[in-house]
Amino acid sequence: MRGRLTPFASTHFTTTPMKAVVFLLPLLLLAACKPASGPAPQTSASRNDGKPQVYVANYPLKYFAERLGGTLVEVRFPAPADEDPAFWQPDDATISAFQGADLILMNGATYSKWAEKVTLPQSKLVDTSAPFKTAYIEIKAESTHSHGPGGEHSHSGTAFTTWTDLQQAVQQAAEVAKALEGLLGEAGAKEVQARFSSLKADLEALDQRLLGVGRRIAGAPLVASHPVYHYLARRYALNLQAVLWEPEVVPDSKALDGLKAILAKHPAKWMLWEGDPAPESVAKLAALGVQSLVYDPCSNVPEKGDFLSVLKTNVEALEKAFP
């Protein structure tokens, strides 16, 4: 950018025209080289503190990236705590932050609805569920509903809580590890590989426990408060049907009638909830002979613990219900 040469208010010397040109030339060069006011634009988010900036679409990916990258990366998950990240709409500044990141980890399976409407740099973007995209589950239900600030939405289309199948979670973590190795180079690759081996072992141990629970349930009917367990049900052979309830909302008579219609053909004795249900909801279900347990998909940051501890709590709840 060229600077502006400010004219002198007064002159205290005299000179010939040629000398004036010689005198002014260095000033013009200095003005032309002077940077514009304000900070220079950053070409990469890593300029902030020296660490590569990794932006993620949901909490499971945040957990994987933080556990695998350790202190070598800065992981950013900007979705608000009170919104479903799958239906969250980031503002322009947040979208720009994603675009400027060193690495963008997306869930895939149509998870981030907002990403369909913006352009993200493909060279930095990793679709972590791409290795098993041929195994996506398609949902035919057409009902819409709303919860939280995200407004009304539908669960029809591609099921997107892919990580609830822990073998798929391992594959997504492997994609994160591969991306981090490429980002960090040889210096960080060995650390990432060692951390991945540990994470994989943790996930596979819980996967085996869930397979055991599935065998004990042996196809007995179950109901879910929300249609977010498709991959869980497929992997662990759960005979599951879902309603559209929220943990904090007590079901009204219409909702209960809908459940009764399901129970008439699908006599479930347990309902899986995404979060702690209202006590009145638990009581209403108990009156129908249905008990409640929490199986949190953990799409967003938990109030306590982390992704792995929430998974362990989920598995323990199922093991207690089906010893």
C-alpha positions as CSV (number, residue, x, y, z in Angstrom):
1,M,0.0,0.0,0.0
2,R,1.4,3.4,-0.9
3,G,1.6,6.0,1.8
4,R,0.7,9.7,1.5
5,L,3.4,12.3,1.4
6,T,2.4,15.1,3.7
7,P,3.3,18.5,2.4
8,F,5.5,20.7,4.5
9,A,3.8,23.6,6.3
10,S,6.9,25.8,5.8
11,T,10.2,25.6,4.2
12,H,13.4,26.5,5.9
13,F,15.8,25.9,3.0
14,T,16.2,26.6,-0.6
15,T,17.4,24.3,-3.2
16,T,17.6,23.8,-6.9
17,P,14.8,21.6,-8.6
18,M,17.2,18.7,-9.1
19,K,18.3,18.7,-5.4
20,A,14.6,18.9,-4.4
21,V,13.9,15.7,-6.3
22,V,16.9,14.0,-4.8
23,F,15.8,15.0,-1.3
24,L,12.2,13.9,-1.8
25,L,12.9,10.5,-3.3
26,P,14.0,8.8,-0.1
27,L,10.9,10.2,1.6
28,L,8.6,8.8,-1.1
29,L,10.3,5.4,-0.8
30,L,9.9,5.3,2.9
31,A,6.2,6.3,2.6
32,A,5.6,3.5,0.0
33,C,7.2,0.9,2.3
34,K,5.4,2.0,5.5
35,P,2.8,-0.7,6.5
36,A,-0.8,0.1,6.8
37,S,-2.1,1.1,10.2
38,G,-3.4,-1.8,12.4
39,P,-2.2,-5.4,12.7
40,A,-1.2,-7.3,9.6
41,P,-3.7,-10.0,8.5
42,Q,-2.9,-13.5,9.7
43,T,-2.7,-16.1,7.0
44,S,-3.2,-18.9,9.5
45,A,-4.8,-19.2,12.9
46,S,-1.6,-20.7,14.2
47,R,-0.1,-17.2,14.3
48,N,-1.9,-16.4,17.6
49,D,0.3,-18.4,19.9
50,G,2.5,-20.5,17.7
51,K,0.4,-23.7,18.0
52,P,-1.6,-25.0,15.1
53,Q,-5.3,-24.2,15.5
54,V,-7.7,-27.1,15.0
55,Y,-11.4,-26.4,14.7
56,V,-13.9,-29.2,15.3
57,A,-17.6,-29.8,14.6
58,N,-18.6,-31.6,17.8
59,Y,-17.4,-32.6,21.2
60,P,-16.3,-36.2,20.3
61,L,-13.9,-34.7,17.7
62,K,-12.7,-32.2,20.3
63,Y,-11.9,-35.0,22.7
64,F,-10.1,-37.0,20.1
65,A,-8.1,-34.0,18.9
66,E,-7.1,-32.9,22.4
67,R,-6.2,-36.4,23.5
68,L,-4.2,-37.2,20.4
69,G,-2.6,-33.8,19.9
70,G,-1.9,-33.0,23.6
71,T,-0.1,-29.7,24.1
72,L,1.1,-29.6,20.5
73,V,-2.2,-28.1,19.1
74,E,-4.9,-25.7,20.2
75,V,-8.3,-27.2,19.7
76,R,-11.3,-25.0,19.2
77,F,-15.0,-26.1,19.5
78,P,-17.0,-22.9,19.3
79,A,-20.6,-24.3,19.5
80,P,-22.5,-23.0,22.6
81,A,-23.0,-25.5,25.5
82,D,-26.8,-25.2,25.2
83,E,-27.2,-26.0,21.6
84,D,-27.0,-29.2,19.6
85,P,-23.8,-28.8,17.5
86,A,-25.5,-30.6,14.6
87,F,-28.1,-27.9,14.2
88,W,-26.1,-24.9,15.4
89,Q,-25.6,-22.0,13.1
90,P,-22.3,-20.2,13.6
91,D,-22.0,-16.5,13.0
92,D,-19.8,-14.9,10.3
93,A,-16.9,-14.4,12.6
94,T,-16.9,-18.1,13.7
95,I,-17.2,-19.3,10.1
96,S,-14.2,-17.1,9.3
97,A,-12.3,-18.7,12.2
98,F,-13.0,-22.1,10.8
99,Q,-11.8,-21.0,7.4
100,G,-8.6,-19.6,8.9
101,A,-7.8,-22.7,10.9
102,D,-4.8,-24.9,10.2
103,L,-7.0,-28.0,10.4
104,I,-10.8,-28.5,10.2
105,L,-12.2,-31.7,11.6
106,M,-15.8,-32.4,10.5
107,N,-18.0,-35.3,11.5
108,G,-19.4,-36.0,8.1
109,A,-22.7,-37.8,7.6
110,T,-24.5,-34.5,7.1
111,Y,-23.7,-33.6,10.7
112,S,-23.0,-29.9,10.4
113,K,-25.9,-28.4,8.6
114,W,-24.3,-25.0,8.4
115,A,-21.3,-26.3,6.4
116,E,-23.5,-27.0,3.5
117,K,-24.0,-23.3,3.0
118,V,-20.4,-22.0,3.3
119,T,-17.1,-22.7,1.6
120,L,-14.4,-24.3,3.7
121,P,-10.9,-24.8,2.4
122,Q,-10.7,-28.5,1.2
123,S,-7.0,-28.6,1.8
124,K,-7.5,-28.2,5.5
125,L,-10.8,-30.2,5.9
126,V,-11.0,-33.8,7.1
127,D,-14.3,-35.7,7.0
128,T,-13.7,-38.1,9.8
129,S,-16.5,-40.5,8.9
130,A,-15.6,-40.8,5.2
131,P,-13.9,-44.3,5.6
132,F,-17.3,-45.8,6.4
133,K,-19.6,-43.6,4.4
134,T,-21.1,-46.6,2.6
135,A,-22.4,-47.7,6.0
136,Y,-24.4,-44.5,6.7
137,I,-27.9,-45.2,7.9
138,E,-30.7,-43.3,6.1
139,I,-33.8,-42.3,8.2
140,K,-37.2,-42.1,6.5
141,A,-39.0,-40.3,9.3
142,E,-40.3,-36.9,8.3
143,S,-41.4,-35.4,11.6
144,T,-39.9,-32.1,12.7
145,H,-39.5,-30.6,16.2
146,S,-37.5,-28.1,18.1
147,H,-35.3,-28.1,21.2
148,G,-32.9,-25.4,22.5
149,P,-32.1,-22.2,20.6
150,G,-31.5,-24.0,17.3
151,G,-35.1,-23.8,16.2
152,E,-37.2,-26.4,14.4
153,H,-35.4,-29.3,12.6
154,S,-35.9,-32.8,11.3
155,H,-34.1,-36.0,12.0
156,S,-34.9,-37.4,8.6
157,G,-32.0,-38.1,6.1
158,T,-28.6,-39.5,7.1
159,A,-28.2,-40.5,10.7
160,F,-25.2,-38.5,12.0
161,T,-24.3,-39.7,15.6
162,T,-21.8,-42.0,14.0
163,W,-19.5,-42.3,17.0
164,T,-22.1,-44.1,19.1
165,D,-20.9,-47.2,17.3
166,L,-17.5,-47.4,19.0
167,Q,-15.9,-49.2,16.1
168,Q,-16.8,-46.2,14.0
169,A,-15.5,-44.0,16.7
170,V,-12.2,-45.7,16.4
171,Q,-12.1,-45.1,12.7
172,Q,-13.0,-41.4,13.2
173,A,-10.2,-41.1,15.8
174,A,-7.8,-42.7,13.3
175,E,-8.7,-40.1,10.8
176,V,-8.0,-37.4,13.4
177,A,-4.6,-39.0,14.2
178,K,-3.7,-39.1,10.5
179,A,-4.6,-35.5,10.0
180,L,-2.6,-34.4,13.1
181,E,0.4,-36.4,12.0
182,G,0.3,-34.5,8.7
183,L,-0.1,-31.2,10.5
184,L,2.6,-31.7,13.0
185,G,5.1,-33.5,10.9
186,E,7.7,-36.1,12.0
187,A,8.4,-34.3,15.3
188,G,4.8,-34.9,16.5
189,A,3.9,-38.0,14.7
190,K,5.3,-40.5,17.2
191,E,3.5,-38.8,20.1
192,V,0.2,-38.8,18.2
193,Q,0.6,-42.5,17.3
194,A,1.3,-43.5,20.9
195,R,-1.7,-41.5,22.1
196,F,-3.9,-43.1,19.4
197,S,-2.9,-46.6,20.5
198,S,-4.1,-45.7,24.0
199,L,-7.4,-44.2,22.8
200,K,-8.1,-47.1,20.6
201,A,-7.6,-49.5,23.4
202,D,-10.0,-47.6,25.6
203,L,-12.7,-47.4,23.0
204,E,-12.4,-51.1,22.0
205,A,-12.7,-52.2,25.6
206,L,-16.0,-50.3,26.0
207,D,-17.1,-51.7,22.6
208,Q,-16.6,-55.2,23.9
209,R,-18.6,-54.5,27.0
210,L,-21.5,-53.1,24.9
211,L,-21.4,-56.2,22.7
212,G,-21.8,-58.2,25.8
213,V,-24.8,-56.1,26.9
214,G,-26.4,-56.5,23.5
215,R,-26.1,-60.3,23.8
216,R,-27.7,-60.2,27.2
217,I,-30.6,-58.0,26.0
218,A,-31.1,-60.5,23.2
219,G,-33.4,-58.4,21.1
220,A,-35.8,-57.4,23.9
221,P,-37.7,-54.3,22.9
222,L,-36.3,-50.9,24.0
223,V,-37.5,-47.3,23.4
224,A,-35.5,-44.1,23.1
225,S,-36.5,-40.6,24.0
226,H,-34.9,-39.3,20.8
227,P,-33.8,-40.7,17.4
228,V,-30.1,-40.5,17.9
229,Y,-29.2,-44.1,18.6
230,H,-29.3,-45.6,15.1
231,Y,-25.6,-46.6,15.0
232,L,-25.6,-47.8,18.6
233,A,-28.6,-50.0,17.9
234,R,-27.1,-51.5,14.7
235,R,-23.7,-52.2,16.2
236,Y,-25.0,-53.7,19.5
237,A,-28.1,-55.4,18.1
238,L,-30.6,-53.3,20.1
239,N,-34.2,-53.6,19.2
240,L,-34.9,-49.9,19.5
241,Q,-37.8,-47.6,18.6
242,A,-37.7,-43.8,19.2
243,V,-40.0,-41.0,20.1
244,L,-39.3,-37.3,20.0
245,W,-39.1,-36.3,23.6
246,E,-36.7,-34.0,25.5
247,P,-35.2,-34.8,28.9
248,E,-36.3,-31.4,30.4
249,V,-39.9,-31.5,28.9
250,V,-42.5,-33.6,30.7
251,P,-44.6,-35.5,28.0
252,D,-48.1,-34.4,27.6
253,S,-51.1,-36.7,27.0
254,K,-50.5,-36.6,23.2
255,A,-46.9,-37.7,23.7
256,L,-47.9,-40.4,26.1
257,D,-50.6,-41.7,23.7
258,G,-48.0,-41.9,21.0
259,L,-45.7,-44.0,23.2
260,K,-48.6,-46.2,24.2
261,A,-49.3,-46.9,20.5
262,I,-45.6,-48.0,20.2
263,L,-45.7,-50.1,23.3
264,A,-48.8,-52.0,22.1
265,K,-46.6,-53.6,19.3
266,H,-43.2,-53.1,20.9
267,P,-43.5,-53.8,24.6
268,A,-40.4,-52.1,25.9
269,K,-39.5,-52.1,29.6
270,W,-36.7,-49.5,29.3
271,M,-36.3,-46.0,27.8
272,L,-32.9,-44.6,26.9
273,W,-32.6,-40.8,27.5
274,E,-30.0,-38.4,26.1
275,G,-29.9,-36.6,29.5
276,D,-31.4,-36.8,32.9
277,P,-35.2,-36.8,32.5
278,A,-37.5,-34.8,34.6
279,P,-38.7,-36.7,37.7
280,E,-42.3,-36.4,36.5
281,S,-41.4,-37.9,33.2
282,V,-39.8,-40.9,35.0
283,A,-43.0,-41.3,37.1
284,K,-45.2,-41.2,34.0
285,L,-43.1,-43.9,32.3
286,A,-43.1,-46.0,35.4
287,A,-46.9,-46.0,35.4
288,L,-46.7,-47.6,32.0
289,G,-44.2,-50.2,33.2
290,V,-41.2,-48.5,31.5
291,Q,-38.0,-47.7,33.5
292,S,-35.6,-44.9,32.6
293,L,-31.8,-44.9,32.0
294,V,-29.5,-42.2,30.6
295,Y,-27.3,-43.0,27.6
296,D,-25.7,-39.7,26.7
297,P,-24.4,-39.5,23.0
298,C,-22.2,-36.7,24.3
299,S,-22.4,-34.4,21.3
300,N,-21.5,-31.4,23.4
301,V,-19.1,-30.8,26.3
302,P,-20.4,-32.6,29.4
303,E,-21.0,-30.7,32.6
304,K,-18.5,-33.0,34.3
305,G,-16.0,-35.5,33.1
306,D,-15.1,-36.1,29.5
307,F,-16.1,-38.2,26.5
308,L,-14.6,-41.4,27.9
309,S,-16.0,-41.0,31.4
310,V,-19.5,-40.3,29.9
311,L,-19.1,-43.4,27.7
312,K,-18.2,-45.5,30.8
313,T,-21.2,-44.2,32.7
314,N,-23.4,-45.1,29.7
315,V,-22.1,-48.6,29.6
316,E,-22.4,-49.0,33.3
317,A,-26.1,-47.9,33.2
318,L,-26.8,-50.5,30.6
319,E,-24.9,-53.2,32.5
320,K,-26.9,-52.4,35.6
321,A,-30.2,-52.6,33.7
322,F,-29.2,-55.8,32.0
323,P,-26.8,-57.7,34.3
